[in-house]
Amino acid sequence: MDIAYQGEHLIPGHLGQFFIILAFGSALFSTISYYFATTNTNNFDNSWLWMGRLGYYVNAVSVLGVGACLFYIIYNHLFEYHYAWSHSSRTLPVYYIVSSFWDGQEGSFWLWAFWQAVLGNILIWKAKSWEKPVMTVICLAQTLLTSFLLGVEIFGTRVGSSPFILLRQALEAPIFSQPDYLSFIKDGQGLNPLLQNYWMIIHPPILFLGFASMVVPFSYAIAGLWQKRYKDWMKPALSYSLFAVMVLGTGVVMGSRWAYESLNFGGFWAWDPVENAAFIPWLTLVGAVHVMIVYKNTGHAYFTATFLTLISFVLVLYASFLTRSGVLGDTSVHSFTDAGLYGHLVVDVVVFLVLAVTVIAWRWKQLPISKKEEETYSREFWMFVGAIFLALSCLQLIVVTSIPVWNAIFKTHVAPPTNPVTLYNVFQAGFAAVITLLTGITQFLKYKKTDITRFFITSVIYLVFAALITGLVVYLTGVYKLQMVFVLVMFGSVYSILANVKVFADAIKGKVKLVGSAVAHIGFGLMMIGALISAGTKTVISQNANGDFGDDFAKVGNPKENIMLYKYEPVKMGDYTVTYYGDSVSAPNHYFKVDYKKIDASGKVIEEFTLKPNSQANPKMGLVSSPDTKHYLFHDLYTHVSMAPQEAFATDEGHDQENDDANYNPPIAHEMSVGDTIPYRDGYIILESLDRHPHIENIPLGANDAAVGAKLTIVSHGNIYGAEPVYLLQGKNVFDFARKVDDAGLKLRFTKIIPEKGKVEISVYMQPESKRPYIVMRAINFPYINLLWSGTIIMIIGFLLSIFRRNKELKTV
Amino acid sequence: MKKSSIFGIVVIAIAIAIIICTYGSASSYGTFTDAQKTSGELHIIGHLDKQKDLYYNAQKDANYFSFYMRDTLGKECKVVYIGTKPEDFEKSDKIVLTGKMDGGEFHASHILLKCPSKYTQDKVDVDTKKASI
């Protein structure tokens, strides 16, 4: 029986679904047209080409249409749509609506398709004689990509997952049998709080632009082999590869910056499968860029260049399989759960892998593979070695990250290493040491043939210098306490920076075109040094015991890293005195204010600042904490609340007088005269004076009424507070007005006047230890982390300069 | 012998080393009974025994957390973790522990929680309640 549902807005969904089908259909149409345009031998017949272009334009417009419909739905809080309901809420600020696009799988597929549509249009405009074959491959990729959004049943199986599915179609609940179910759905589930960070507005688009642009060099490689233009394809592909490497690299580092600022594992890189998945194709494409340059200059390494270019894109697809299929299961917190796309994702990887393998096998005999050996003292040979080492480092990442995949294939049940971070660190450091050394040494070599004596003299001089600097840096920063392999990375990076600074200096004097690679290598070296020092010698300063480094680098036990702070009670932590002194709530975030003070020997405060780590009680994910970090030029102080009692989140409303007393220990009455002092747990209380005309709110005093206030001074942990509880005699009735000093955990009452003794009675209510608010927090010092970020920026500038140079070459040739 | 062949052999050797190292460092999924038999670390999948007490008292020791977990074979064991209680621990439906046995207690070095609420939030709890009234 059909139910006539009320209040649903079905038009945007139908329209969006129409655009999805159109996007898929036009991409498929475009693929076929471009294929025939490429194979068509009649040069005067451009009809296939025009149809291919038309198809791609329609595809681009439809993809935009899909985005517009989805945005409309989220923006207008149409919770009858599952996507809006599960990824947004009414309280979500407008600028985070874009973030909810990538909170779900469908939205991020859309983002990918969007960039691919943009890139395709650029290629139609720019690729000239390459357009037909290159666009054939790109259209094929676009067809597969848009098929993930279909959400249509074909022969009984659902293909893809549409963002326009309705809530009542996605879920089963009795409520959906009511026609007015929508009136009960007041709000959506909200955006994952971890995505509510400004980096999350910019990081996913950049990352997906990086992923999407990997398809371009792949398409050029396929096109080159297909059209037997074996040598030509690398020139345009080189520029696009540099672009892809630059953007993907930026995206990955932005992701780690986001992790550093809003996740609480205490670092910027955790070798999580999601991170590895983005890093793996970057490594192979960086390798590809280098061997492409080798081939361009010397004619060597043709196969390696082609292979690395092709495999990079296949690895992008493999990465999306890893993170989206749910195959990672028990090994990652981050993996998306399977949205029914497992098989579909496998098909996507297999299609492009088979395409690459087939094309290579088909043209194998004709590939311009040089039979001659490279000279040992030639730049090309060592660049080639470097590229192979990049590929090996990638292999290690793939083999370990894919353990769940091996389990699925071989029906085994092997668990990941118990300490994967150490394993990755050691292995990757080994490769990084070799690679950084090579980026230095190759600068002293020339293509084809080098003057050996001169090479040895210069490179050894630089090696000695690098060794001296490394020794100094390693000693000063404490890196020498780590395993030898990390010292070697430091050495390699320093050497690489020195060598490339020399190239840079020469380049400024004349050989301007070499500037790009020198700058990129310097940036990379700085990144390595920054990452190594900050991750390797980070110190947990909140830890009670020794100050040794974390166990990911050196082998130490399981140190107690968390410290507990009672509210208002200063605790000495490392060089700082820290005090948890307040909270501020800005829904849905709860900020814990922690005061940091640095005090010198004479007791003078040299430095003081407040950090506000926060926790968010989120209906979808429970309690989610984010750190707060104090940034200095040479180090960062990172603070994160690992635990706070539930009461901290309770609102202070609605407890009356009697209940309130339950929050305190039984009162202790003290008889005092003016000037007396009484001690209590956290300090002492002084009765300064009695006040004949105290202020009492809302109670006008009559002629016969008498009111007395007791002016009290409370000194607690170096802080001074004032309070004036009041005693009131109104007719025959006695009242008293208690005063609370929340900061000191006290409630004070003026309970009696004892005229015969000339004394008054003050009752002191103290908060019991267990009711006192506290937080448990962890603080980490990250030295020289700015080298990592600034190195990244320098590397990006280097890539940009290289792209300009290669583009210039393209035009002149 | 050609230089490229030597290099090829080196590359293959490194590749093999990677695979062996991965295999060697790979741990295994096991049960508490397995953990008692070995001295090495292993992974144990199970679920929280909600009948028994979780112990975490920040005021006594902010870095000590203990609970009881039942492994896939139903054997129960006390688990000790040096650190704070993970947020929303009670709501977890599946736990993956990494660690080793120490006496009668399992000392976890790492806890991975699989919360039903975290990524598969497809429940219309609140709304259905309202609707039924």
Interface residues (C-beta under 8 A of the other chain):
Chain A: S86 A170 L171 A173 P174 I175 Q178 Y181 F184 I185 K186 Q189 D330 V333 F336 T337 E373 E374 T376 F381 V385 I388 L392 L395 Q396 V399 V400 I403 H413 V414 A415 P416 P417 T418 N419 L423 F427 N544 N558 K560 E561 N562 I563 M564 K620 M621 G622 L623 V624 S625 S642 M643 P645 E769 S770 Y774 V776
Chain B: K2 K3 S4 F7 V11 I14 A15 I18 I19 C21 T22 Y23 S25 A26 S27 S28 Y29 G40 E41 L42 H43 I45 Y56 A58 Q59 A62 N63 I82 G83 T84 K85 E87 D88 K91 V96 T98 G99 S109 H110 L112 L113 K114 C115 S117 K118 Y119 T120 Q121 D122 K123 V124 D127 T128 K130 A131 S132
